[in-house]
Amino acid sequence: MTKKDNILNAGVQLLANNGIHATPMSAIAKSAKTGMGTIYNYFDNKEILINAIYVDIKEKEAAILAPVDVNAPIKTQFEAYYIAVVQFYIKNPAYYKFMEQLQGSPIITSESKNIGYQTIEPVVKTLQTGQQERIIKSIELEELLQFLGGSIFSFVKWYHTTTSSQKNTSLKNQLQMVWDAIKE
């Protein structure tokens, strides 16, 4: 693992657990076992580091979306994407906590948002194809993505905070409710 990777990993853990505004760069450098000069060689300031972490998480999220069979039926593709993203954030609670703090935040630059948007391109294409084939409701794409993102983050938050023994069944139920909401 490179020094930059160590900084990104330490940063996401501390920022997720302590909060974006309560985590100084010095704490991230200490946790990454590097000096302040090294951290500033990679990231000029905390906002740039936060954007780099955001992009890193979105790129890792994109990697789990890639294996979905684009020739499968729209519903099958959608289910695969949805489950993959939910499981990604369940397995990586620090990523979830970090991303949750940044929803609607002005810290994330438009450049980082564009990179993040590109990482979900397979999902976008599935939704667009589903709309063209009249399988998915003809609702503005941004609204669909907002709805889906909200349902994913809501479920992941519930998953991390509940003591319910029905977590796996609940994901199946959540998926069914979301599909029912967006299908034509």
C-alpha positions in Angstrom: 0.0 0.0 0.0 1.4 3.4 -0.9 1.6 6.4 1.4 -1.2 8.0 -0.5 -3.4 4.9 0.1 -2.5 5.0 3.8 -3.6 8.6 4.0 -6.9 7.9 2.1 -7.6 4.9 4.4 -6.8 6.8 7.6 -8.7 9.8 6.4 -11.9 7.9 5.6 -11.8 6.1 9.0 -11.2 9.2 11.0 -13.6 11.4 9.0 -16.3 8.8 9.2 -16.0 8.3 13.0 -15.1 11.8 14.2 -16.9 13.9 11.6 -15.5 16.0 8.8 -15.3 19.2 10.8 -13.9 17.5 13.9 -11.0 15.8 12.2 -7.8 17.8 11.7 -5.2 16.9 9.1 -2.7 16.3 11.8 -4.8 13.4 13.2 -5.1 11.9 9.7 -1.3 12.2 9.3 -0.7 10.5 12.7 -3.1 7.7 11.9 -1.5 7.2 8.5 1.9 7.1 10.3 3.2 9.9 8.1 4.3 13.5 8.6 2.4 16.6 7.8 4.7 17.4 5.0 4.0 14.1 3.3 0.2 14.5 3.6 0.5 18.0 2.1 2.6 16.6 -0.8 -0.5 14.7 -1.8 -3.3 16.9 -0.7 -3.0 20.7 -0.5 -5.8 21.0 2.1 -8.5 19.0 3.8 -11.1 19.7 1.1 -8.9 18.2 -1.6 -8.3 15.2 0.6 -12.1 14.8 1.2 -12.7 15.0 -2.5 -10.0 12.4 -3.1 -11.6 10.1 -0.6 -15.0 10.6 -2.2 -13.6 9.8 -5.7 -11.8 6.7 -4.3 -15.0 5.4 -2.7 -17.0 6.0 -5.9 -14.3 4.2 -8.0 -14.4 1.2 -5.6 -18.2 1.2 -5.9 -17.9 1.3 -9.7 -15.7 -1.8 -9.6 -18.5 -3.8 -7.9 -20.9 -2.7 -10.6 -18.8 -3.8 -13.6 -19.5 -7.6 -13.4 -23.3 -7.2 -14.0 -24.4 -8.9 -17.2 -25.7 -6.1 -19.4 -27.5 -8.6 -21.6 -29.6 -9.8 -18.7 -33.2 -8.6 -18.3 -33.6 -5.0 -17.0 -35.0 -6.2 -13.7 -32.2 -8.6 -13.2 -29.6 -5.9 -13.9 -31.3 -3.5 -11.6 -31.5 -6.0 -8.8 -27.8 -6.9 -9.2 -26.7 -3.3 -9.1 -28.9 -2.5 -6.1 -27.8 -5.5 -4.1 -24.1 -4.9 -5.0 -24.2 -1.3 -3.8 -26.1 -2.1 -0.6 -23.7 -4.9 0.2 -20.7 -2.6 -0.6 -21.8 -0.1 2.0 -22.8 -2.8 4.5 -19.3 -4.3 4.2 -17.7 -0.9 4.4 -19.4 1.1 7.2 -16.8 3.8 7.2 -17.5 4.5 3.5 -21.2 4.7 4.3 -20.7 7.1 7.3 -18.3 9.2 5.2 -20.7 9.5 2.2 -23.7 10.1 4.4 -22.0 13.1 5.9 -21.4 14.6 2.5 -24.8 14.3 1.0 -25.6 17.8 -0.3 -22.3 19.1 1.0 -20.6 22.0 -0.9 -17.2 20.4 -0.1 -17.6 17.9 -2.9 -16.5 19.8 -6.1 -18.4 19.6 -9.4 -15.4 17.7 -10.8 -15.6 15.1 -8.1 -19.4 14.8 -8.6 -18.9 14.3 -12.3 -16.4 11.5 -11.6 -18.8 10.0 -9.1 -21.6 10.2 -11.7 -19.4 8.4 -14.3 -18.9 5.5 -11.9 -22.7 4.8 -11.9 -22.9 4.9 -15.7 -23.9 1.2 -15.9 -26.9 1.9 -13.6 -27.8 5.0 -15.6 -27.8 3.0 -18.8 -29.9 0.3 -17.3 -32.5 2.8 -16.1 -32.5 4.6 -19.4 -33.0 1.3 -21.3 -35.7 0.3 -18.9 -37.5 3.6 -19.6 -37.1 3.2 -23.3 -38.6 -0.3 -23.1 -41.4 1.0 -20.8 -40.2 -1.2 -18.0 -39.2 1.6 -15.7 -41.3 4.7 -15.1 -40.7 7.7 -17.2 -39.4 9.9 -14.4 -36.5 12.3 -14.7 -33.3 10.3 -14.3 -32.0 12.6 -11.6 -35.1 12.0 -9.5 -34.8 8.2 -10.0 -31.2 8.3 -8.9 -32.1 10.5 -5.9 -34.8 8.1 -4.9 -32.5 5.0 -5.3 -29.6 6.6 -3.4 -31.9 7.6 -0.6 -33.4 4.1 -0.3 -29.9 2.6 -0.3 -28.6 4.9 2.3 -31.7 4.5 4.4 -31.5 0.8 4.3 -27.8 0.7 5.1 -28.3 3.0 8.1 -31.1 0.8 9.3 -28.9 -2.3 8.8 -26.0 -0.9 10.8 -28.3 0.3 13.7 -30.8 -2.5 14.0 -30.7 -5.6 16.1 -33.2 -7.4 13.9 -32.5 -10.9 13.0 -34.3 -10.4 9.7 -31.6 -8.3 8.0 -31.1 -10.6 5.0 -34.9 -11.0 4.5 -35.2 -7.3 4.8 -32.9 -6.6 1.9 -35.0 -8.8 -0.3 -38.1 -7.0 0.9 -36.4 -3.6 0.4 -35.4 -4.6 -3.1 -39.0 -5.6 -3.9 -40.4 -2.4 -2.6 -37.9 -0.3 -4.6 -38.6 -2.2 -7.8 -42.3 -1.9 -7.3 -41.8 1.9 -6.9 -39.9 2.4 -10.1 -41.3 -0.2 -12.5 -43.9 0.9 -15.1 
